[in-house]
Amino acid sequence: MDESAENQNAKVSKRQWTAEEDAILVEGLLQLVDDGWKEDAGTFKPGYTKVLEKYLHKKNQTIKDMMGPSASGFGWDDARKMIIVEKEVYSQWCKSHPTASGLYGKPFPHFDNFDVVLIM
């Protein structure tokens, strides 16, 4: 590799992740571990990044579904970046939409940007 390519690589690697970006990545990686994507050698199996993308896409779509016309009683708190809904309404929704389980009271600070990242 020539010197200009090395300098370009050094510039690219200097970006610092925000705490929110770290949290989203770690959450997704923990989900992959729970789903068995970690090998005995301590590394992730090939293809894990595609599965991580699908996981984040599913979460994004689940939130959109709760905010869509087929859902009633859901709102969005833009200051806290989270869904607002009565606990009973949420519990009933989760019975027919299991992917929504675990999202109650959870902030999604980058929800507005998911569409840009998750174009599939």
N, C-alpha and C positions, 0 to 999 in steps of 0.2 A: 504494500500500500504506500502510495506517495505521501509526502508531507501535508499537502493540501487536503487530502482525504482524511488523514488523522486529525487535522485541525477541525474539519467539519464534524467528525464523530465526537470530538471533545465538546463542541458547541451544543450539539444535540443532547448530550447526556447531562447537561447542567440544569435542565429544568427541574424545579422542585415541585413535588406534589403537595396539594393542600391537605389538611387534616380530613376534610370530607371525602376527597378522592381516595385517600388511604383507607378510610373506613368502608367505603363501598367496595373497593378491591378486596380487602380482607374478608368482608362479609361473603362475597362471592366465592372466594377461595375456600373459606370454611364450609360453605355449602358443597363444594366439590369434594372436599375431604369426607363429609358426611355421606355423600353419594358414591364413595368408593373410588375416586379418581386418583388417589395417592398410591404409589407403588411401594413395595417393600423396601426399596433402596432409598426411600424418602423423597423421591421426585414425582412429579405429576406425570400421568400417562400421556402419550402423544394424543393430540387433539383436544386437550383440556381447554385451550383458549376459545375454541369454537363452542364448547359446552358452556363456558362462562358467559360468552356473548348471548347464547340462547336463554340462560338463566336470567340475565339482566333484562333481556327483551320481554320475557314472560312477566317479570315483575312490573315493568313499565306498562305492558298491555293490561295487566290486572288492575292497576290504578286507573288507567283510562276507562276500563269497563265500569268501575265503580262511579266514575264521574259522568258516564254516558247516559243516554236516554232510557236504557233498560233498567237503570238503578234509580231508586227513589230514596231520598233522605240523606244523601251524601253531599258533602261540600268540600271545599278546599280552603285551608288556612294558609294564605300566601306568606304571612309573616313567619310562621313556624314550619312552612313547607310540609304540611301533613294533611291527610284526609280528616275531615270532621264528620262524625256521625254518632248517633246514639248507639250505645253498646249492644242493645237488643237487635237493632236493625242490622248492625254489622254481623252479629252472631247468626242471624237468619240468612244473610247473604252468603256467609262462609259454608253453610250447609249445602248449597248448590254450586258454589264457586270455591272449591278447596284451595286454589292457588292464592286466595286472598287471606288465608289463615296466617296470623302473625304480623299483619300489617297495621293493626289497630294501634293508634297512638305513636306510630313510628314516623320520624321525620325522613323526608326524601329531599335533601337540600339541592340535588341536581336533577330533579324530575323535569324541569323545564328544558334541560339540555339533552335528555335521553334520546330524543328523536334524531338529533344530529349524530350522536355516537352509534346508535343502534340501527342504522339503515340496513335492512336485510332484504 
